[in-house]
Amino acid sequence: MQLNSLPAWLDWLEKNHPTEIDLGLARITCVAQRMGLLTTSAKVITVAGTNGKGSCVTATAALLDAAGHSVGVYTSPHLLHYNERIVVNGKPVADEEICSAFEAIFNACQQVSPDYPDSVSLTYFEYGTLAALEIFRRRQVSAMVLEVGLGGRLDAINIIDADVAVITSIALDHMDWLGDNREAIGYEKAGIMRANRPVVCADFYPPQSILDHAQKLSASLYLITRDFGYSVNGDSAWDWWSDSSTFAAQPLPQLPLPSIAAALQVGRLLGLDLLQLDAFSRVAELRVPGRFQLVQWRERQVILDVAHNPAATAYLVERLVQTVAADAKIHGIVAMMADKDRAQSLYNLKDQINSWYIADLSFIPRAASVEQLQQNLVDLGRGSQYSGSVANCLEAAYENSNQGDCILVFGSFYTVAAGLQTLNAMP
């Protein structure tokens, strides 16, 4: 099949498979085997978790790059451009590379085999995963940092054996797919572990299911606060330790400390010399778009954050208290997906946000309606000042705010993406 552009391919992929999410490894393993993608000579670091995955991936990739590796990074979802998902040596790959990989995957799907006598149908995410692996092979990267999309055990990423597995945190999210308690979700995340290989866990209270699975596989488990950890040292420094080594008074990162601590532990397990690489200064400079991203706009401080579950909004509150002036008002623009715990997520912010604006994402089938979000706020004893597109909400928040106030855009990747597009287009 010949499609002449990346948008054409993505449009086809959105319609190709009967369901958006179709967990299981049989179909993608079959196609990956046909393409010879199941084994690699590159070091593989797989990162799972409810929150903090993107920060851990970014920091791990930065450390590997500093050590001289050619690094392929695969993440999801993207904010503005699909190419953000597949990055080699710090740069998103070109449309042409992705289209070429998609073509190779399509051809492999059409092959006939005893296990699949008809063509294999793959999801949007599965196509993207195989495209990343194909591009990394063509580019001959020496290290791959792969972010799990959903869960771990049955996620497409899990067709590749990780040399080091990382679990950043366990919280209640995607419960329709992963279970309605931390033990069940922990079991799904633990599926990325491999026998006799190291796993780094940055959850302060790991579910027993993670501990049990590591023991069952004889995997070397490195737990935060037990085997590595950190302490904040004043307003601008932190101490990081691992085993008997302590690296004191290092510059404080802007990204979540548990995720950065886990990335540094991965670096040690891979034999990287953190001091020689100036690792602590490197990770202190890192930023991830859409993760407490600060933008100055029309004499307002705009903060964009993809927080979309209770654990993430609780952390968001901590960052707001640290960042926003006590006398500044916060104008919150929110849109969330219907399957998220909206009530608890919004509850965490009800005393931080002074004025609420409901963004309309009705063009996204999974999005909660304006009416649903308005009712969530009413249930919390709050009301919304305005509803409309993200762009219109930004304009309304600007008109209703004063110099020095903060405008917070949060609730989903879609919300933040629309916010960034608006800010880029509007002076």
N, C-alpha and C positions, 0 to 999 in steps of 0.2 A: 504494500500500500504506500502510495506517495502522497504525503501532505506537505504543503510548501512553506509552512511557518509554524513556529512554536504555538501561537494562539490557536491555530487550526488543530494541532495535535491535542492540546489541552481541552479544547471543546469536544473533540472526539472521545477523549478519555473520560470526561464527565458523564458521557452517555453510554459508554461501551459496556460497563458491567451492571448487572441488575441492581446491586446495592452498593452504597458508598463504603460501608464497612463490612468486610467479609473475613473475619479472623480465621486463621488456619494456615498451615505451611505447605500443604500438599501441592497445591497448584503452582505457587511461586517456586517451590523447590524443584518441581519438574522442569520449569522453564529455565531456571538458573543452571540446572544440571546440563541441559541442552547447550547452554551458552558457555559452559565451563567456568561459572562464577562462584561455585561453592567453596573453592579453596583459593587462598591467596598467600603470597610470601610477605605481604605487608603486616605490620603490627596492627591489631584491631582492638580498639577501645570502644565498648558499647555502653551507652549511658541511658538508664531508665529512671523513672521516678515521677511523682505527681507534679512537683514544682522544682524549679532550679536546674532543669536539665540543660537548657540553652546556655546558661552561665557556665556550667561545668564543661560543656563541650567547647565553648569559646576559649576558656582558660587552658584546657588540656591541649587544644590545637596550637595555642600560642606557645606553650612550653615545648611541644614537639618541633614546631617551626624554628624556635630559637636553638634547638639542639641539632639543627641541620637536616631534619627530615623533610621530604616532600609529602605534604599532608593533604589528604582528601577529607572533607567534612560534609556530612549529610544531615540536614535538620528539616523539621517541618513544624507547623505550616510556615509559609512565607508571609511577609507583610505587603510589599509592593510589587515584587517581581518573582516569578517562579524560579528564576536562576539563583535566587538567594538560597535555595535548598541544596544546591550542589556547588561546593566551593573547593578549589584546588589552590593551595599556596596563598590563601587569603583573598582570592578573586573568584567571583561567581563565573561559572563557565558560560560560554556563548550559546546562543540559541541553536546554532548549527550543530554543535556537539550533542546537545540534548535531543534534537530531532533525529540525528544519525543513530543515537542509542535507542530511541523509541522505535525506529525502523527495524533495528536488529532484534529487539524484543518482540515486535509484532511478527516478524518472520519465524522466530523460535516458537511462538505460540501456535503457529499454523502447522508445525510438524506433527506427524502422527506417530504415536507410540502405543504399546499394549496398555499402559496405564491410562492414557488419554487418547482414545481412538479418534476423537474429534478435536478441534482446536481448543486451546486453553483460554479461558477468559480471566483477565486480571483486573483488579481495581486500580483506580487513579493512583493510590499510594503505592501499590505493588509495582506498577510501571515506573514510578519515580525512584523507588528503591533499587530496582534492577538497572535503571539508567545510571544512577550514581555509581553502582558497582562496576558497570561496564566502562564508564568514563574513567574511573580510578584505575582500572586495569590498563586502559589505553594510555593513560598518562604515567603509568608505572610508579604510582605513589609508593612511598615506603611506610606510610602510616595512615590509618583510616580512623576517624572518630565518628561514630554512628549514633544518632539520637533515635531512640525508640519512639514510634508514633503513638501506640496505644497498648498499655500493659507491658508485655515483654515475651511471655511464653509463646504466644501465638502471633506475635507481631512479625511483619515481613522481615525486619532487620535480623530476626533470630535465626535465619538460615545460615548466617555466618558465625563461626565460633569466635568468641571474644578471647583475646589474650588477657585482657583485664576487663572485668565487668564493674560498672558503677551504678549504685542505686542512691539517688540523691535524697528522696523523701517519700513518705507514704501518707497520703491523705485521701479523703473521700472525694472521688471524681470518677466520671465515666462508670458509674455504678451499674448501669444497665448491662455493661459488657464485662466488668471486672469483679463485681460483687459489692455488697452493701456494708462491708466492714473491713477494717485495716488488715485483718489476718488473710482474708480472701484476696484482697488487692496485693498484699505483700507476696503471696504465693505466685501470682501472675508476674509480678516484677522479677521475682527470684528466678524465673525461667531463663533469664539471660546468662545465668551462671554456667560454668563448665567445670567438669571434674578436675580436681587437682590444680586449678588455676585460681589466681587471686581475684577477690571481689572486694570493692570498697563501698562501705555503706555510710552515708552522711545523715541518716535519720537518727535523731537523739534517742528515740524510743522504738527501736526496730521491732516489728511484729515477730512473734515466735516462729511464724512460717518461714521467714527469711533465715533465721538462725538454724532451724531444722533442715532446710534445704541445703544450706552450706555444709552442714555436718554430713548429710546423706551423700553429698558429692565429694567429700573430703576437699572442698574448696578452701583456700586460705582466706579467712574473713577478717577484714580490717575495719573495725568499728570506730566511729567518731566518739571521742571522750575516753575510749579505752586504748586504742592503738595509735590514734593521732587526734589532734584537736587544736584549739586556739583559745586565746583570751584577748579581749580588747584592751589596749594599753593607751588610755587617754582618748583624746578626740581625733587623733590622726594616725595612730599606729596600732599594730596588733602583734601578738606573739603567736607563732605557729610552731607546733611540735609534732614529732613523729618518733615513736619508740623512745630512745634516750637522747635524741637530738632536739634542741630548741633553737629556733631562729627568732631572736628577740627584736622588738621595736622596728618592725617592718612597716612600710607605708600602707595605710589602710585602703583596701579595695572599695570600689563603689558597688560591685556586684555582691550578691549574697555570700556571706562568709562561709557557711557550710559547703556550698558548691565549690568555692575557690579552695577551701581546705582539702576537699576530696580530690580536686585536680592536682594539687601539689603532692598528695599522697600517691596518686597514679604516677606522677613524674618520678618519685623516689622508687616505686616498684619497678619502673622501667630503667632504672639506673642513671637517671639524669642528675647532674650536679647542679643543684638549685642555685647555689651561690655563684658559681662560675657563669651560669646563664643569666644572672641578674633577674631571677624568676620573680621575686617579690615586687620589684619595680614594674616589671612587665604586666603582671596581673593587676596591679593597682591602676594601670592606665586603661584597662579594658572597659568597653561599654557594649551592651547588646541592644539594638534598636527595639523599642517597645517595652523595655524593662526599666521602669522608672526613668524614662527618657525625658530630659529637661530641655525645653525650647523657650527662648524669649520671643514673644510675639506681641506687638502693639503695647508695649509697656506692661505686659502681663507675663507671669510665669506659667507656662503650660507644661503639665506633666502627663505623659502618656504611658500607660501600663496595661499589659494584657491580662492582669489578674482576673480570674474567672471562677474561682472556687473559694470557699471560706478560709482555707489556710493561706492562700495567696493574698486575699484582701486583709487578713490580719497582719501579715507582713507589710503590706502597703501602708497600713495605719502607722506602723512603727517608723517607716521611712518619711511619711508626711510630718509626723511630730518632730523628727530630726531636721527636716528641710524647710518647711513652710513657717514663716514668721508668725509669732503668736497672735499678732493683731491683724493678720491677713485673713480675708475670707476665702473659702474654697468653694468654687462652683463646679459641681460634679456632672459630667456628661457620661451617661451609661447606656449601654445596650449589651444584652447577654443572650446566650443560647437558651432555648426552652428547657433543655435537659440538664441544666446546671442547678445547683442549690442556690437559687437566687436569694431566697429569704435570709439565709445565714450570711451569705456573701455581702449583702447590702446592710444587714444588721451591724456588721463590724465597722461600717463607715458612717453610720447614721449620726454619730456625734461629732464627726470630723467635717462633714460636708454641710455648708450653710444653705446652698441653693441647688436644686436638682433639675436636670434637663434630661429628658428621655429621648434617646436617638432611635429613629425608625430604621430598622434593618429588615423590613418586610420582604425585600428582594432575596433574602437568605432563607431558604425553607426551614432551617433548624432554629431560626432566631425566635426569641420570645417577642410577643407583640407589645406594642406600646401600652395597651390596656393591661396586659399581665404585669408589666413592670410598674405601672401606676398603682395597681392594686397591692403589689408587694410593698411599695412605699407607704401606702395608706395603712397597711397592717402594722407598719413600724411607727405610725404616728407622724409620718412625713408626707409632704405633697410635692408635686413637680411644678416648676414655674413655666415649663415650655416643653413641647415635643415637636420633633421634625427630623430632617436629615442631620447627620453629624455636622455638615457644613453650616446649616442653619442654626444648630445648637451652639456652635462656636461663636457665631455672630451674636446670638442672643446673650450668651454668657459674657461676651465682651461688653455689650451695651449695658448689662446689669451690674458690671463689676467696676472697680476702681483701680487706679494705678497701684501696683504692688500686690494685688490680689492674685490668687492662683486658680487656674482652670485645670481640672483633672479630667482626662479622657480615659475610660477604662471599661473592662467587662468582657472583652473578647479580642482576638486578633483582628476580626473584621472591623470592630469599632476603632481600634488604634490605627489600622491601615487607612480607614476613611479620614481619620483625624490628621495623619501625616500627609495624605494627598491634599487635603484642604489647606494645611499650613504651608505646604510647598507652593500652592497655587495662589494663595492670598497674601499680599504683602502686609 
